[in-house]
Amino acid sequence: MLIPSIRLLARAIFVVDGDDVIRYMQVVPEIAQEPDYEAVLLAVKELI
């Protein structure tokens, strides 16, 4: 994701369902950090 005001990119993960609805979103506060993959996988498992 682009942060226009400072022209930097932010790491983010979106889980989108079959109806194109965002069901989960995670924006990582620091570019050097990894996302919380366990939380993402849990969100995906809840959809299937």
MMTF fields as JSON, N, C-alpha, C and O atoms, coordinates in Angstrom:
{
  "mmtfVersion": "1.0.0",
  "mmtfProducer": "UNKNOWN",
  "numBonds": 191,
  "numAtoms": 192,
  "numGroups": 48,
  "numChains": 1,
  "numModels": 1,
  "chainsPerModel": [1],
  "groupsPerChain": [48],
  "chainIdList": ["A"],
  "bondAtomList": [4, 2, 8, 6, 12, 10, 16, 14, 20, 18, 24, 22, 28, 26, 32, 30, 36, 34, 40, 38, 44, 42, 48, 46, 52, 50, 56, 54, 60, 58, 64, 62, 68, 66, 72, 70, 76, 74, 80, 78, 84, 82, 88, 86, 92, 90, 96, 94, 100, 98, 104, 102, 108, 106, 112, 110, 116, 114, 120, 118, 124, 122, 128, 126, 132, 130, 136, 134, 140, 138, 144, 142, 148, 146, 152, 150, 156, 154, 160, 158, 164, 162, 168, 166, 172, 170, 176, 174, 180, 178, 184, 182, 188, 186],
  "bondOrderList": [1, 1, 1, 1, 1, 1, 1, 1, 1, 1, 1, 1, 1, 1, 1, 1, 1, 1, 1, 1, 1, 1, 1, 1, 1, 1, 1, 1, 1, 1, 1, 1, 1, 1, 1, 1, 1, 1, 1, 1, 1, 1, 1, 1, 1, 1, 1],
  "groupList": [{"groupName": "MET", "atomNameList": ["N", "CA", "C", "O"], "elementList": ["N", "C", "C", "O"], "formalChargeList": [0, 0, 0, 0], "bondAtomList": [1, 0, 2, 1, 3, 2], "bondOrderList": [1, 1, 2], "singleLetterCode": "M", "chemCompType": "L-PEPTIDE LINKING"}, {"groupName": "LEU", "atomNameList": ["N", "CA", "C", "O"], "elementList": ["N", "C", "C", "O"], "formalChargeList": [0, 0, 0, 0], "bondAtomList": [1, 0, 2, 1, 3, 2], "bondOrderList": [1, 1, 2], "singleLetterCode": "L", "chemCompType": "L-PEPTIDE LINKING"}, {"groupName": "ILE", "atomNameList": ["N", "CA", "C", "O"], "elementList": ["N", "C", "C", "O"], "formalChargeList": [0, 0, 0, 0], "bondAtomList": [1, 0, 2, 1, 3, 2], "bondOrderList": [1, 1, 2], "singleLetterCode": "I", "chemCompType": "L-PEPTIDE LINKING"}, {"groupName": "PRO", "atomNameList": ["N", "CA", "C", "O"], "elementList": ["N", "C", "C", "O"], "formalChargeList": [0, 0, 0, 0], "bondAtomList": [1, 0, 2, 1, 3, 2], "bondOrderList": [1, 1, 2], "singleLetterCode": "P", "chemCompType": "L-PEPTIDE LINKING"}, {"groupName": "SER", "atomNameList": ["N", "CA", "C", "O"], "elementList": ["N", "C", "C", "O"], "formalChargeList": [0, 0, 0, 0], "bondAtomList": [1, 0, 2, 1, 3, 2], "bondOrderList": [1, 1, 2], "singleLetterCode": "S", "chemCompType": "L-PEPTIDE LINKING"}, {"groupName": "ARG", "atomNameList": ["N", "CA", "C", "O"], "elementList": ["N", "C", "C", "O"], "formalChargeList": [0, 0, 0, 0], "bondAtomList": [1, 0, 2, 1, 3, 2], "bondOrderList": [1, 1, 2], "singleLetterCode": "R", "chemCompType": "L-PEPTIDE LINKING"}, {"groupName": "ALA", "atomNameList": ["N", "CA", "C", "O"], "elementList": ["N", "C", "C", "O"], "formalChargeList": [0, 0, 0, 0], "bondAtomList": [1, 0, 2, 1, 3, 2], "bondOrderList": [1, 1, 2], "singleLetterCode": "A", "chemCompType": "L-PEPTIDE LINKING"}, {"groupName": "PHE", "atomNameList": ["N", "CA", "C", "O"], "elementList": ["N", "C", "C", "O"], "formalChargeList": [0, 0, 0, 0], "bondAtomList": [1, 0, 2, 1, 3, 2], "bondOrderList": [1, 1, 2], "singleLetterCode": "F", "chemCompType": "L-PEPTIDE LINKING"}, {"groupName": "VAL", "atomNameList": ["N", "CA", "C", "O"], "elementList": ["N", "C", "C", "O"], "formalChargeList": [0, 0, 0, 0], "bondAtomList": [1, 0, 2, 1, 3, 2], "bondOrderList": [1, 1, 2], "singleLetterCode": "V", "chemCompType": "L-PEPTIDE LINKING"}, {"groupName": "ASP", "atomNameList": ["N", "CA", "C", "O"], "elementList": ["N", "C", "C", "O"], "formalChargeList": [0, 0, 0, 0], "bondAtomList": [1, 0, 2, 1, 3, 2], "bondOrderList": [1, 1, 2], "singleLetterCode": "D", "chemCompType": "L-PEPTIDE LINKING"}, {"groupName": "GLY", "atomNameList": ["N", "CA", "C", "O"], "elementList": ["N", "C", "C", "O"], "formalChargeList": [0, 0, 0, 0], "bondAtomList": [1, 0, 2, 1, 3, 2], "bondOrderList": [1, 1, 2], "singleLetterCode": "G", "chemCompType": "PEPTIDE LINKING"}, {"groupName": "TYR", "atomNameList": ["N", "CA", "C", "O"], "elementList": ["N", "C", "C", "O"], "formalChargeList": [0, 0, 0, 0], "bondAtomList": [1, 0, 2, 1, 3, 2], "bondOrderList": [1, 1, 2], "singleLetterCode": "Y", "chemCompType": "L-PEPTIDE LINKING"}, {"groupName": "GLN", "atomNameList": ["N", "CA", "C", "O"], "elementList": ["N", "C", "C", "O"], "formalChargeList": [0, 0, 0, 0], "bondAtomList": [1, 0, 2, 1, 3, 2], "bondOrderList": [1, 1, 2], "singleLetterCode": "Q", "chemCompType": "L-PEPTIDE LINKING"}, {"groupName": "GLU", "atomNameList": ["N", "CA", "C", "O"], "elementList": ["N", "C", "C", "O"], "formalChargeList": [0, 0, 0, 0], "bondAtomList": [1, 0, 2, 1, 3, 2], "bondOrderList": [1, 1, 2], "singleLetterCode": "E", "chemCompType": "L-PEPTIDE LINKING"}, {"groupName": "LYS", "atomNameList": ["N", "CA", "C", "O"], "elementList": ["N", "C", "C", "O"], "formalChargeList": [0, 0, 0, 0], "bondAtomList": [1, 0, 2, 1, 3, 2], "bondOrderList": [1, 1, 2], "singleLetterCode": "K", "chemCompType": "L-PEPTIDE LINKING"}],
  "groupTypeList": [0, 1, 2, 3, 4, 2, 5, 1, 1, 6, 5, 6, 2, 7, 8, 8, 9, 10, 9, 9, 8, 2, 5, 11, 0, 12, 8, 8, 3, 13, 2, 6, 12, 13, 3, 9, 11, 13, 6, 8, 1, 1, 6, 8, 14, 13, 1, 2],
  "groupIdList": [1, 2, 3, 4, 5, 6, 7, 8, 9, 10, 11, 12, 13, 14, 15, 16, 17, 18, 19, 20, 21, 22, 23, 24, 25, 26, 27, 28, 29, 30, 31, 32, 33, 34, 35, 36, 37, 38, 39, 40, 41, 42, 43, 44, 45, 46, 47, 48],
  "secStructList": [7, 3, 3, 6, 6, 6, 6, 3, 3, 7, 7, 3, 3, 3, 3, 3, 7, 6, 6, 1, 7, 3, 3, 3, 3, 3, 3, 7, 1, 1, 6, 6, 1, 7, 7, 7, 2, 2, 2, 2, 2, 2, 2, 2, 2, 2, 2, 7],
  "xCoordList": [0.836, 0.0, 0.884, 1.887, 0.522, 1.261, 0.71, -0.5, 1.61, 1.243, 1.597, 2.755, 0.614, 0.896, 1.611, 2.468, 1.267, 1.833, 3.342, 4.024, 3.877, 5.322, 5.943, 7.142, 5.131, 5.561, 6.376, 7.412, 5.884, 6.489, 5.448, 4.245, 5.939, 5.05, 4.899, 5.843, 3.699, 3.437, 3.073, 2.408, 3.507, 3.126, 1.71, 1.334, 0.939, -0.445, -0.895, -0.406, -1.832, -2.443, -3.948, -4.497, -4.605, -6.052, -6.556, -6.009, -7.597, -8.285, -9.641, -10.439, -9.884, -11.109, -11.927, -11.389, -13.231, -14.07, -14.521, -14.146, -15.316, -15.776, -16.674, -16.862, -17.234, -18.081, -17.303, -17.895, -15.977, -15.087, -15.239, -15.053, -15.577, -15.681, -14.417, -14.021, -13.792, -12.605, -13.054, -13.836, -12.553, -12.92, -11.844, -12.107, -10.657, -9.553, -8.545, -8.277, -7.988, -6.965, -5.926, -6.26, -4.681, -3.596, -2.581, -2.056, -2.316, -1.281, -0.146, -0.338, 1.029, 2.191, 2.758, 3.005, 2.969, 3.4, 4.805, 5.075, 5.688, 7.068, 7.382, 7.086, 7.964, 8.257, 9.211, 9.193, 10.032, 10.982, 10.331, 10.934, 9.11, 8.403, 7.681, 7.26, 7.547, 6.746, 5.295, 5.055, 4.349, 2.955, 2.746, 3.584, 1.635, 1.257, 0.575, -0.643, 1.389, 0.877, -0.135, -1.059, 0.018, -0.937, -2.329, -3.321, -2.406, -3.695, -4.317, -5.532, -3.493, -3.989, -4.54, -5.629, -3.788, -4.245, -5.522, -6.382, -5.664, -6.895, -8.07, -9.15, -7.874, -8.941, -9.348, -10.534, -8.367, -8.669, -9.443, -10.427, -8.995, -9.656, -11.105, -11.96, -11.384, -12.763, -13.671, -14.888, -13.091, -13.888, -14.168, -15.106, -13.344, -13.547, -14.201, -14.44],
  "yCoordList": [-1.167, 0.0, 1.233, 1.288, 2.196, 3.447, 4.427, 4.638, 5.02, 6.102, 7.39, 7.809, 8.019, 9.149, 10.321, 10.955, 10.609, 11.802, 11.721, 12.746, 10.494, 10.349, 9.517, 9.24, 9.127, 8.383, 7.136, 6.857, 6.399, 5.138, 4.035, 4.29, 2.81, 1.667, 1.073, 1.069, 0.569, -0.129, -1.568, -1.834, -2.487, -3.893, -4.08, -3.57, -4.812, -5.081, -6.419, -6.875, -7.035, -8.276, -8.086, -7.594, -8.486, -8.448, -9.851, -10.542, -10.271, -11.526, -11.125, -10.469, -11.533, -11.153, -12.41, -13.421, -12.352, -13.526, -13.626, -12.799, -14.628, -14.875, -13.788, -13.701, -12.953, -11.839, -10.527, -9.451, -10.623, -9.461, -8.517, -7.307, -9.082, -8.312, -8.56, -9.707, -7.493, -7.636, -8.157, -7.508, -9.331, -9.959, -9.818, -10.02, -9.477, -9.306, -8.36, -8.424, -7.475, -6.56, -6.386, -6.241, -6.402, -6.184, -5.266, -5.575, -4.143, -3.226, -3.297, -3.039, -3.646, -3.798, -2.414, -1.637, -2.098, -0.737, -0.368, 0.803, -1.333, -1.065, -1.948, -3.143, -1.398, -2.148, -3.311, -4.306, -3.197, -4.262, -5.427, -6.493, -5.239, -6.293, -7.225, -6.828, -8.468, -9.439, -9.337, -8.996, -9.62, -9.669, -10.836, -11.731, -10.809, -11.905, -12.965, -12.954, -13.882, -14.875, -15.814, -16.268, -16.113, -16.997, -16.374, -17.067, -15.086, -14.395, -14.407, -14.551, -14.256, -14.279, -15.659, -15.779, -16.695, -18.055, -18.387, -19.086, -17.907, -18.111, -17.442, -18.026, -16.229, -15.524, -16.281, -16.358, -16.847, -17.613, -18.879, -19.219, -19.571, -20.824, -20.581, -21.441, -19.425, -19.099, -18.915, -19.055, -18.6, -18.401, -19.686, -19.752, -20.72, -21.956, -23.044, -24.144],
  "zCoordList": [0.0, 0.0, 0.0, 0.712, -0.778, -0.84, 0.187, 0.275, 0.957, 1.871, 1.129, 1.137, 0.492, -0.398, 0.268, -0.347, 1.509, 2.153, 2.313, 2.305, 2.461, 2.608, 1.49, 1.504, 0.537, -0.645, -0.288, -0.891, 0.701, 1.095, 0.992, 0.949, 0.953, 0.908, 2.298, 3.089, 2.59, 3.84, 3.508, 2.506, 4.347, 4.176, 4.676, 5.731, 3.911, 4.317, 3.756, 2.722, 4.454, 3.992, 4.042, 5.028, 2.961, 2.896, 2.593, 1.733, 3.3, 2.983, 2.428, 3.099, 1.189, 0.478, 0.22, -0.233, 0.507, 0.288, -1.165, -1.996, -1.461, -2.823, -3.387, -4.601, -2.505, -2.942, -3.007, -3.086, -2.973, -3.031, -1.837, -1.965, -0.678, 0.558, 1.373, 1.58, 1.832, 2.67, 4.032, 4.727, 4.404, 5.666, 6.726, 7.911, 6.316, 7.258, 6.628, 5.428, 7.462, 6.985, 8.085, 9.261, 7.685, 8.623, 7.953, 6.884, 8.591, 8.111, 9.12, 10.308, 8.639, 9.51, 9.806, 8.884, 11.092, 11.444, 10.969, 10.702, 10.862, 10.423, 9.225, 9.252, 8.193, 6.971, 7.246, 6.522, 8.268, 8.585, 9.331, 9.451, 9.832, 10.563, 9.608, 8.521, 10.034, 9.295, 9.774, 10.932, 8.92, 9.357, 10.332, 10.435, 11.03, 11.911, 11.046, 10.868, 10.512, 9.571, 10.208, 9.533, 11.493, 12.169, 12.182, 11.958, 12.44, 12.439, 11.05, 10.911, 10.029, 8.648, 8.311, 7.749, 8.656, 8.373, 9.123, 8.587, 10.34, 11.107, 10.408, 10.323, 9.908, 9.183, 7.936, 7.615, 7.222, 6.018, 6.374, 5.717, 7.415, 7.823, 8.223, 8.012, 8.795, 9.18, 7.984, 8.1, 6.829, 5.613, 4.853, 4.059, 5.099, 4.331, 5.164, 4.666]
}
